[in-house]
Amino acid sequence: MALPFETAGVGRDGRGLKILAKTIYRELRAAGYEERDVVALAGELLGNVSREVTERRSVPPPGE
């Protein structure tokens, strides 16, 4: 799946991101966060990415 923005070389294989997500989830749960808190965090992260992509698409490339 192609992403609508450039990505850094880190985590491109998907496996690293899956491990990172599982680690973050386990750490949050171990710290006492409830499932709904993790879902709220995921929503906030998606919102941040969505805003950034929207802003990037609304700025015309240089020279246009």
PyMOL Python script that loads the backbone (N, CA, C, O; Angstrom):
from pymol import cmd

cmd.read_pdbstr("""\
ATOM      1  N   MET A   1       0.846  -1.171   0.000  1.00  0.00           N
ATOM      2  CA  MET A   1       0.000   0.000   0.000  1.00  0.00           C
ATOM      3  C   MET A   1       0.891   1.233   0.000  1.00  0.00           C
ATOM      4  O   MET A   1       1.756   1.369   0.865  1.00  0.00           O
ATOM      5  N   ALA A   2       0.697   2.108  -0.931  1.00  0.00           N
ATOM      6  CA  ALA A   2       1.475   3.339  -1.010  1.00  0.00           C
ATOM      7  C   ALA A   2       0.877   4.382  -0.080  1.00  0.00           C
ATOM      8  O   ALA A   2      -0.341   4.546   0.000  1.00  0.00           O
ATOM      9  N   LEU A   3       1.754   5.078   0.614  1.00  0.00           N
ATOM     10  CA  LEU A   3       1.301   6.142   1.498  1.00  0.00           C
ATOM     11  C   LEU A   3       1.296   7.457   0.736  1.00  0.00           C
ATOM     12  O   LEU A   3       2.121   7.650  -0.158  1.00  0.00           O
ATOM     13  N   PRO A   4       0.377   8.374   1.071  1.00  0.00           N
ATOM     14  CA  PRO A   4       0.274   9.635   0.338  1.00  0.00           C
ATOM     15  C   PRO A   4       1.312  10.671   0.749  1.00  0.00           C
ATOM     16  O   PRO A   4       1.133  11.861   0.492  1.00  0.00           O
ATOM     17  N   PHE A   5       2.395  10.232   1.385  1.00  0.00           N
ATOM     18  CA  PHE A   5       3.441  11.135   1.815  1.00  0.00           C
ATOM     19  C   PHE A   5       4.752  10.359   1.863  1.00  0.00           C
ATOM     20  O   PHE A   5       4.760   9.128   1.884  1.00  0.00           O
ATOM     21  N   GLU A   6       5.858  11.098   1.880  1.00  0.00           N
ATOM     22  CA  GLU A   6       7.152  10.436   1.936  1.00  0.00           C
ATOM     23  C   GLU A   6       7.340   9.775   3.295  1.00  0.00           C
ATOM     24  O   GLU A   6       6.849  10.257   4.315  1.00  0.00           O
ATOM     25  N   THR A   7       8.064   8.660   3.282  1.00  0.00           N
ATOM     26  CA  THR A   7       8.362   7.982   4.536  1.00  0.00           C
ATOM     27  C   THR A   7       9.864   7.882   4.701  1.00  0.00           C
ATOM     28  O   THR A   7      10.607   7.807   3.723  1.00  0.00           O
ATOM     29  N   ALA A   8      10.293   7.881   5.924  1.00  0.00           N
ATOM     30  CA  ALA A   8      11.711   7.663   6.202  1.00  0.00           C
ATOM     31  C   ALA A   8      12.003   6.182   6.021  1.00  0.00           C
ATOM     32  O   ALA A   8      11.074   5.378   5.939  1.00  0.00           O
ATOM     33  N   GLY A   9      13.240   5.816   5.961  1.00  0.00           N
ATOM     34  CA  GLY A   9      13.612   4.428   5.748  1.00  0.00           C
ATOM     35  C   GLY A   9      13.280   3.521   6.924  1.00  0.00           C
ATOM     36  O   GLY A   9      13.278   2.300   6.772  1.00  0.00           O
ATOM     37  N   VAL A  10      13.003   4.080   8.071  1.00  0.00           N
ATOM     38  CA  VAL A  10      12.746   3.285   9.259  1.00  0.00           C
ATOM     39  C   VAL A  10      11.366   2.640   9.199  1.00  0.00           C
ATOM     40  O   VAL A  10      10.372   3.315   8.932  1.00  0.00           O
ATOM     41  N   GLY A  11      11.305   1.351   9.444  1.00  0.00           N
ATOM     42  CA  GLY A  11      10.036   0.660   9.567  1.00  0.00           C
ATOM     43  C   GLY A  11       9.294   0.396   8.278  1.00  0.00           C
ATOM     44  O   GLY A  11       8.111   0.059   8.316  1.00  0.00           O
ATOM     45  N   ARG A  12       9.939   0.535   7.149  1.00  0.00           N
ATOM     46  CA  ARG A  12       9.241   0.349   5.881  1.00  0.00           C
ATOM     47  C   ARG A  12       8.771  -1.081   5.665  1.00  0.00           C
ATOM     48  O   ARG A  12       7.810  -1.309   4.931  1.00  0.00           O
ATOM     49  N   ASP A  13       9.429  -2.040   6.286  1.00  0.00           N
ATOM     50  CA  ASP A  13       9.067  -3.429   6.058  1.00  0.00           C
ATOM     51  C   ASP A  13       7.762  -3.820   6.747  1.00  0.00           C
ATOM     52  O   ASP A  13       7.234  -4.899   6.477  1.00  0.00           O
ATOM     53  N   GLY A  14       7.242  -2.997   7.606  1.00  0.00           N
ATOM     54  CA  GLY A  14       5.999  -3.303   8.305  1.00  0.00           C
ATOM     55  C   GLY A  14       6.229  -4.105   9.570  1.00  0.00           C
ATOM     56  O   GLY A  14       5.536  -3.914  10.569  1.00  0.00           O
ATOM     57  N   ARG A  15       7.197  -4.995   9.528  1.00  0.00           N
ATOM     58  CA  ARG A  15       7.473  -5.828  10.697  1.00  0.00           C
ATOM     59  C   ARG A  15       7.927  -4.977  11.874  1.00  0.00           C
ATOM     60  O   ARG A  15       7.490  -5.181  13.007  1.00  0.00           O
ATOM     61  N   GLY A  16       8.817  -4.009  11.592  1.00  0.00           N
ATOM     62  CA  GLY A  16       9.293  -3.140  12.662  1.00  0.00           C
ATOM     63  C   GLY A  16       8.176  -2.313  13.269  1.00  0.00           C
ATOM     64  O   GLY A  16       8.133  -2.110  14.483  1.00  0.00           O
ATOM     65  N   LEU A  17       7.269  -1.833  12.420  1.00  0.00           N
ATOM     66  CA  LEU A  17       6.137  -1.053  12.921  1.00  0.00           C
ATOM     67  C   LEU A  17       5.189  -1.914  13.748  1.00  0.00           C
ATOM     68  O   LEU A  17       4.633  -1.456  14.746  1.00  0.00           O
ATOM     69  N   LYS A  18       5.011  -3.153  13.331  1.00  0.00           N
ATOM     70  CA  LYS A  18       4.144  -4.065  14.087  1.00  0.00           C
ATOM     71  C   LYS A  18       4.726  -4.325  15.477  1.00  0.00           C
ATOM     72  O   LYS A  18       3.999  -4.338  16.470  1.00  0.00           O
ATOM     73  N   ILE A  19       6.037  -4.532  15.536  1.00  0.00           N
ATOM     74  CA  ILE A  19       6.708  -4.746  16.823  1.00  0.00           C
ATOM     75  C   ILE A  19       6.605  -3.499  17.686  1.00  0.00           C
ATOM     76  O   ILE A  19       6.331  -3.584  18.883  1.00  0.00           O
ATOM     77  N   LEU A  20       6.827  -2.334  17.069  1.00  0.00           N
ATOM     78  CA  LEU A  20       6.731  -1.075  17.812  1.00  0.00           C
ATOM     79  C   LEU A  20       5.327  -0.880  18.375  1.00  0.00           C
ATOM     80  O   LEU A  20       5.169  -0.512  19.539  1.00  0.00           O
ATOM     81  N   ALA A  21       4.323  -1.122  17.566  1.00  0.00           N
ATOM     82  CA  ALA A  21       2.941  -0.966  18.022  1.00  0.00           C
ATOM     83  C   ALA A  21       2.633  -1.898  19.189  1.00  0.00           C
ATOM     84  O   ALA A  21       2.005  -1.491  20.167  1.00  0.00           O
ATOM     85  N   LYS A  22       3.069  -3.133  19.084  1.00  0.00           N
ATOM     86  CA  LYS A  22       2.814  -4.097  20.158  1.00  0.00           C
ATOM     87  C   LYS A  22       3.537  -3.684  21.438  1.00  0.00           C
ATOM     88  O   LYS A  22       2.994  -3.814  22.535  1.00  0.00           O
ATOM     89  N   THR A  23       4.759  -3.187  21.291  1.00  0.00           N
ATOM     90  CA  THR A  23       5.529  -2.741  22.454  1.00  0.00           C
ATOM     91  C   THR A  23       4.862  -1.543  23.121  1.00  0.00           C
ATOM     92  O   THR A  23       4.720  -1.503  24.343  1.00  0.00           O
ATOM     93  N   ILE A  24       4.456  -0.570  22.314  1.00  0.00           N
ATOM     94  CA  ILE A  24       3.781   0.607  22.869  1.00  0.00           C
ATOM     95  C   ILE A  24       2.496   0.195  23.580  1.00  0.00           C
ATOM     96  O   ILE A  24       2.211   0.672  24.678  1.00  0.00           O
ATOM     97  N   TYR A  25       1.727  -0.683  22.958  1.00  0.00           N
ATOM     98  CA  TYR A  25       0.479  -1.149  23.569  1.00  0.00           C
ATOM     99  C   TYR A  25       0.756  -1.811  24.919  1.00  0.00           C
ATOM    100  O   TYR A  25       0.102  -1.500  25.914  1.00  0.00           O
ATOM    101  N   ARG A  26       1.712  -2.711  24.947  1.00  0.00           N
ATOM    102  CA  ARG A  26       2.028  -3.414  26.202  1.00  0.00           C
ATOM    103  C   ARG A  26       2.495  -2.442  27.288  1.00  0.00           C
ATOM    104  O   ARG A  26       2.112  -2.571  28.451  1.00  0.00           O
ATOM    105  N   GLU A  27       3.323  -1.470  26.899  1.00  0.00           N
ATOM    106  CA  GLU A  27       3.824  -0.491  27.867  1.00  0.00           C
ATOM    107  C   GLU A  27       2.683   0.367  28.425  1.00  0.00           C
ATOM    108  O   GLU A  27       2.630   0.632  29.626  1.00  0.00           O
ATOM    109  N   LEU A  28       1.790   0.791  27.562  1.00  0.00           N
ATOM    110  CA  LEU A  28       0.651   1.596  28.017  1.00  0.00           C
ATOM    111  C   LEU A  28      -0.238   0.796  28.956  1.00  0.00           C
ATOM    112  O   LEU A  28      -0.662   1.299  29.997  1.00  0.00           O
ATOM    113  N   ARG A  29      -0.520  -0.444  28.592  1.00  0.00           N
ATOM    114  CA  ARG A  29      -1.381  -1.277  29.449  1.00  0.00           C
ATOM    115  C   ARG A  29      -0.705  -1.546  30.783  1.00  0.00           C
ATOM    116  O   ARG A  29      -1.357  -1.525  31.827  1.00  0.00           O
ATOM    117  N   ALA A  30       0.624  -1.803  30.754  1.00  0.00           N
ATOM    118  CA  ALA A  30       1.361  -2.059  31.993  1.00  0.00           C
ATOM    119  C   ALA A  30       1.396  -0.810  32.874  1.00  0.00           C
ATOM    120  O   ALA A  30       1.488  -0.912  34.098  1.00  0.00           O
ATOM    121  N   ALA A  31       1.323   0.363  32.251  1.00  0.00           N
ATOM    122  CA  ALA A  31       1.330   1.616  33.001  1.00  0.00           C
ATOM    123  C   ALA A  31      -0.055   1.972  33.539  1.00  0.00           C
ATOM    124  O   ALA A  31      -0.225   2.995  34.203  1.00  0.00           O
ATOM    125  N   GLY A  32      -1.036   1.130  33.252  1.00  0.00           N
ATOM    126  CA  GLY A  32      -2.366   1.348  33.815  1.00  0.00           C
ATOM    127  C   GLY A  32      -3.380   1.974  32.876  1.00  0.00           C
ATOM    128  O   GLY A  32      -4.516   2.222  33.279  1.00  0.00           O
ATOM    129  N   TYR A  33      -3.000   2.233  31.646  1.00  0.00           N
ATOM    130  CA  TYR A  33      -3.960   2.781  30.690  1.00  0.00           C
ATOM    131  C   TYR A  33      -4.961   1.702  30.295  1.00  0.00           C
ATOM    132  O   TYR A  33      -4.601   0.542  30.096  1.00  0.00           O
ATOM    133  N   GLU A  34      -6.203   2.099  30.187  1.00  0.00           N
ATOM    134  CA  GLU A  34      -7.253   1.163  29.784  1.00  0.00           C
ATOM    135  C   GLU A  34      -7.331   1.091  28.268  1.00  0.00           C
ATOM    136  O   GLU A  34      -6.771   1.928  27.559  1.00  0.00           O
ATOM    137  N   GLU A  35      -8.037   0.073  27.784  1.00  0.00           N
ATOM    138  CA  GLU A  35      -8.178  -0.109  26.338  1.00  0.00           C
ATOM    139  C   GLU A  35      -8.744   1.132  25.665  1.00  0.00           C
ATOM    140  O   GLU A  35      -8.315   1.506  24.574  1.00  0.00           O
ATOM    141  N   ARG A  36      -9.712   1.771  26.322  1.00  0.00           N
ATOM    142  CA  ARG A  36     -10.320   2.964  25.710  1.00  0.00           C
ATOM    143  C   ARG A  36      -9.309   4.100  25.596  1.00  0.00           C
ATOM    144  O   ARG A  36      -9.390   4.917  24.679  1.00  0.00           O
ATOM    145  N   ASP A  37      -8.339   4.151  26.546  1.00  0.00           N
ATOM    146  CA  ASP A  37      -7.290   5.165  26.471  1.00  0.00           C
ATOM    147  C   ASP A  37      -6.370   4.912  25.273  1.00  0.00           C
ATOM    148  O   ASP A  37      -5.961   5.851  24.588  1.00  0.00           O
ATOM    149  N   VAL A  38      -6.053   3.663  25.029  1.00  0.00           N
ATOM    150  CA  VAL A  38      -5.206   3.303  23.899  1.00  0.00           C
ATOM    151  C   VAL A  38      -5.924   3.629  22.590  1.00  0.00           C
ATOM    152  O   VAL A  38      -5.309   4.125  21.647  1.00  0.00           O
ATOM    153  N   VAL A  39      -7.217   3.351  22.536  1.00  0.00           N
ATOM    154  CA  VAL A  39      -8.001   3.678  21.343  1.00  0.00           C
ATOM    155  C   VAL A  39      -8.048   5.188  21.143  1.00  0.00           C
ATOM    156  O   VAL A  39      -7.931   5.663  20.013  1.00  0.00           O
ATOM    157  N   ALA A  40      -8.216   5.944  22.217  1.00  0.00           N
ATOM    158  CA  ALA A  40      -8.223   7.409  22.112  1.00  0.00           C
ATOM    159  C   ALA A  40      -6.874   7.921  21.618  1.00  0.00           C
ATOM    160  O   ALA A  40      -6.826   8.834  20.793  1.00  0.00           O
ATOM    161  N   LEU A  41      -5.791   7.352  22.104  1.00  0.00           N
ATOM    162  CA  LEU A  41      -4.457   7.728  21.644  1.00  0.00           C
ATOM    163  C   LEU A  41      -4.301   7.425  20.152  1.00  0.00           C
ATOM    164  O   LEU A  41      -3.788   8.252  19.398  1.00  0.00           O
ATOM    165  N   ALA A  42      -4.741   6.249  19.732  1.00  0.00           N
ATOM    166  CA  ALA A  42      -4.657   5.883  18.315  1.00  0.00           C
ATOM    167  C   ALA A  42      -5.445   6.874  17.463  1.00  0.00           C
ATOM    168  O   ALA A  42      -4.993   7.259  16.385  1.00  0.00           O
ATOM    169  N   GLY A  43      -6.600   7.283  17.929  1.00  0.00           N
ATOM    170  CA  GLY A  43      -7.401   8.271  17.210  1.00  0.00           C
ATOM    171  C   GLY A  43      -6.697   9.606  17.093  1.00  0.00           C
ATOM    172  O   GLY A  43      -6.744  10.249  16.044  1.00  0.00           O
ATOM    173  N   GLU A  44      -6.044  10.025  18.165  1.00  0.00           N
ATOM    174  CA  GLU A  44      -5.296  11.287  18.142  1.00  0.00           C
ATOM    175  C   GLU A  44      -4.122  11.210  17.169  1.00  0.00           C
ATOM    176  O   GLU A  44      -3.861  12.161  16.432  1.00  0.00           O
ATOM    177  N   LEU A  45      -3.419  10.084  17.166  1.00  0.00           N
ATOM    178  CA  LEU A  45      -2.311   9.909  16.225  1.00  0.00           C
ATOM    179  C   LEU A  45      -2.805   9.966  14.787  1.00  0.00           C
ATOM    180  O   LEU A  45      -2.201  10.632  13.946  1.00  0.00           O
ATOM    181  N   LEU A  46      -3.889   9.276  14.505  1.00  0.00           N
ATOM    182  CA  LEU A  46      -4.458   9.313  13.153  1.00  0.00           C
ATOM    183  C   LEU A  46      -4.896  10.719  12.778  1.00  0.00           C
ATOM    184  O   LEU A  46      -4.712  11.146  11.638  1.00  0.00           O
ATOM    185  N   GLY A  47      -5.470  11.435  13.724  1.00  0.00           N
ATOM    186  CA  GLY A  47      -5.881  12.812  13.468  1.00  0.00           C
ATOM    187  C   GLY A  47      -4.700  13.703  13.128  1.00  0.00           C
ATOM    188  O   GLY A  47      -4.785  14.547  12.235  1.00  0.00           O
ATOM    189  N   ASN A  48      -3.600  13.515  13.840  1.00  0.00           N
ATOM    190  CA  ASN A  48      -2.393  14.308  13.570  1.00  0.00           C
ATOM    191  C   ASN A  48      -1.852  14.009  12.178  1.00  0.00           C
ATOM    192  O   ASN A  48      -1.494  14.927  11.440  1.00  0.00           O
ATOM    193  N   VAL A  49      -1.792  12.751  11.821  1.00  0.00           N
ATOM    194  CA  VAL A  49      -1.304  12.373  10.492  1.00  0.00           C
ATOM    195  C   VAL A  49      -2.232  12.918   9.419  1.00  0.00           C
ATOM    196  O   VAL A  49      -1.777  13.445   8.404  1.00  0.00           O
ATOM    197  N   SER A  50      -3.524  12.790   9.643  1.00  0.00           N
ATOM    198  CA  SER A  50      -4.506  13.277   8.675  1.00  0.00           C
ATOM    199  C   SER A  50      -4.367  14.772   8.434  1.00  0.00           C
ATOM    200  O   SER A  50      -4.400  15.228   7.291  1.00  0.00           O
ATOM    201  N   ARG A  51      -4.211  15.538   9.517  1.00  0.00           N
ATOM    202  CA  ARG A  51      -4.031  16.987   9.391  1.00  0.00           C
ATOM    203  C   ARG A  51      -2.758  17.324   8.620  1.00  0.00           C
ATOM    204  O   ARG A  51      -2.756  18.211   7.766  1.00  0.00           O
ATOM    205  N   GLU A  52      -1.690  16.617   8.925  1.00  0.00           N
ATOM    206  CA  GLU A  52      -0.422  16.880   8.245  1.00  0.00           C
ATOM    207  C   GLU A  52      -0.524  16.583   6.746  1.00  0.00           C
ATOM    208  O   GLU A  52      -0.041  17.357   5.920  1.00  0.00           O
ATOM    209  N   VAL A  53      -1.148  15.472   6.407  1.00  0.00           N
ATOM    210  CA  VAL A  53      -1.317  15.118   4.992  1.00  0.00           C
ATOM    211  C   VAL A  53      -2.201  16.142   4.293  1.00  0.00           C
ATOM    212  O   VAL A  53      -1.907  16.552   3.170  1.00  0.00           O
ATOM    213  N   THR A  54      -3.281  16.557   4.948  1.00  0.00           N
ATOM    214  CA  THR A  54      -4.184  17.553   4.372  1.00  0.00           C
ATOM    215  C   THR A  54      -3.459  18.870   4.149  1.00  0.00           C
ATOM    216  O   THR A  54      -3.601  19.489   3.095  1.00  0.00           O
ATOM    217  N   GLU A  55      -2.680  19.302   5.140  1.00  0.00           N
ATOM    218  CA  GLU A  55      -1.926  20.552   5.009  1.00  0.00           C
ATOM    219  C   GLU A  55      -0.910  20.453   3.871  1.00  0.00           C
ATOM    220  O   GLU A  55      -0.746  21.396   3.097  1.00  0.00           O
ATOM    221  N   ARG A  56      -0.238  19.323   3.773  1.00  0.00           N
ATOM    222  CA  ARG A  56       0.771  19.148   2.729  1.00  0.00           C
ATOM    223  C   ARG A  56       0.130  19.181   1.340  1.00  0.00           C
ATOM    224  O   ARG A  56       0.706  19.721   0.396  1.00  0.00           O
ATOM    225  N   ARG A  57      -1.056  18.605   1.226  1.00  0.00           N
ATOM    226  CA  ARG A  57      -1.746  18.593  -0.072  1.00  0.00           C
ATOM    227  C   ARG A  57      -2.274  19.962  -0.433  1.00  0.00           C
ATOM    228  O   ARG A  57      -2.436  20.255  -1.618  1.00  0.00           O
ATOM    229  N   SER A  58      -2.552  20.820   0.549  1.00  0.00           N
ATOM    230  CA  SER A  58      -3.134  22.136   0.259  1.00  0.00           C
ATOM    231  C   SER A  58      -2.075  23.168  -0.096  1.00  0.00           C
ATOM    232  O   SER A  58      -2.414  24.250  -0.576  1.00  0.00           O
ATOM    233  N   VAL A  59      -0.817  22.866   0.125  1.00  0.00           N
ATOM    234  CA  VAL A  59       0.264  23.794  -0.215  1.00  0.00           C
ATOM    235  C   VAL A  59       0.773  23.428  -1.603  1.00  0.00           C
ATOM    236  O   VAL A  59       1.246  22.311  -1.813  1.00  0.00           O
ATOM    237  N   PRO A  60       0.682  24.365  -2.560  1.00  0.00           N
ATOM    238  CA  PRO A  60       1.160  24.058  -3.911  1.00  0.00           C
ATOM    239  C   PRO A  60       2.667  23.868  -3.930  1.00  0.00           C
ATOM    240  O   PRO A  60       3.386  24.547  -3.197  1.00  0.00           O
ATOM    241  N   PRO A  61       3.157  22.944  -4.766  1.00  0.00           N
ATOM    242  CA  PRO A  61       4.601  22.739  -4.854  1.00  0.00           C
ATOM    243  C   PRO A  61       5.302  24.003  -5.341  1.00  0.00           C
ATOM    244  O   PRO A  61       4.691  24.820  -6.032  1.00  0.00           O
ATOM    245  N   PRO A  62       6.567  24.174  -4.993  1.00  0.00           N
ATOM    246  CA  PRO A  62       7.314  25.363  -5.444  1.00  0.00           C
ATOM    247  C   PRO A  62       7.302  25.473  -6.962  1.00  0.00           C
ATOM    248  O   PRO A  62       7.433  24.474  -7.670  1.00  0.00           O
ATOM    249  N   GLY A  63       7.144  26.694  -7.451  1.00  0.00           N
ATOM    250  CA  GLY A  63       7.132  26.919  -8.881  1.00  0.00           C
ATOM    251  C   GLY A  63       5.750  26.913  -9.506  1.00  0.00           C
ATOM    252  O   GLY A  63       5.604  27.168 -10.702  1.00  0.00           O
ATOM    253  N   GLU A  64       4.739  26.624  -8.709  1.00  0.00           N
ATOM    254  CA  GLU A  64       3.374  26.624  -9.266  1.00  0.00           C
ATOM    255  C   GLU A  64       2.623  27.843  -8.833  1.00  0.00           C
ATOM    256  O   GLU A  64       1.462  28.016  -9.203  1.00  0.00           O
TER     257      GLU A  64
END
""", "prot")
cmd.dss("prot")
cmd.show_as("cartoon", "prot")
cmd.util.cbc("prot")
cmd.orient("prot")
